[in-house]
């Protein structure tokens, strides 16, 4: 598990900062998410579900 303020690379989104880890409910039941802020594009926020291995495995 990653920690807050870590710098990560996420897929094709590039270098991101982990700004929060929290439970969100977008569709269905609440799920834990890594909340990422791309370092070179401050206008977007990425929500990566922790339990979805296909998506969370793109973090390095």
ABEGO torsion letter per residue (X at the ends): XBBBGBBBBBEAAEBBBBABBBBBBABEBBBBBBBBBBAABAABBBBBBAABAAAAAABX
